[in-house]
Amino acid sequence: MQTAKILTAPSINTDTFNVQVVSALPNGHFLSPRISVLILDYSATILSVEYIDPLQAYPVEDGIEVVWATATEFNCEKFEVERSNSSLVFENIQTVKGNGNSNTYHLYKIKDTRPYNGANYYRIKEIDYDGHYQYSKIINAHFEHFKVNVYPNPLTR
């Protein structure tokens, strides 16, 4: 049986409150002898990771480098770097071990050696030891695959 504590006051201008324990009705609502009470569940979420620098992605000679940094990590098991060519459907391209519980600066960097030709969208999925996760913002980087073939090669004759 679910119960709740209700604070009641004789008037709005008082510093004295009465505490009353009430049981839930079959519909899940609570009923006080004087008032109907709406109970809202509220839970605060402690962010597992505080990012220092924004997530960055930029083309390098043989792919795209993805970089991020954290100031604090709480219960952080790992980071999954995800990529998409449409910013709608993402795939995990690399997993990086987190630092568990840390209050120091950590720089993370991976290289995507198989980016899509054109637009590449990236996000970080931070996963806690208890399975909870949160996503970073989505960023993009542009990569052009090109190959130059000279045929016939005049130096081979």
WORA-V826824 format. One line per field, one symbol per residue. psi: psi as a letter, one per 20 degrees, with the letter a starting at -180 (. if undefined). burial: + if it has 9 or more other C-alpha atoms within 8 Angstrom, else -. A space follows every 50 residues. Layout:
psi = ???
burial = ???
This chain:
psi = pprqpppqqhrhkqjpqqpppqqqrhjirqpqhhqqpoppppppppphpo pgqqpqpqqagkbpppprqqgqpokogrpppqqqjijgpqqpiqppprkd oqkrpppqprpoilrqpcpppqrpopprhjiqrqqrrprqqppopqpppp pqoiii.
burial = ---+-+--+-------+----+++----+++----------------+++ +---+-+++---+++++++++++++++++++++++-+----++-+--+++ +----------+--+-+-++++++++++-------+--+++++------- -------
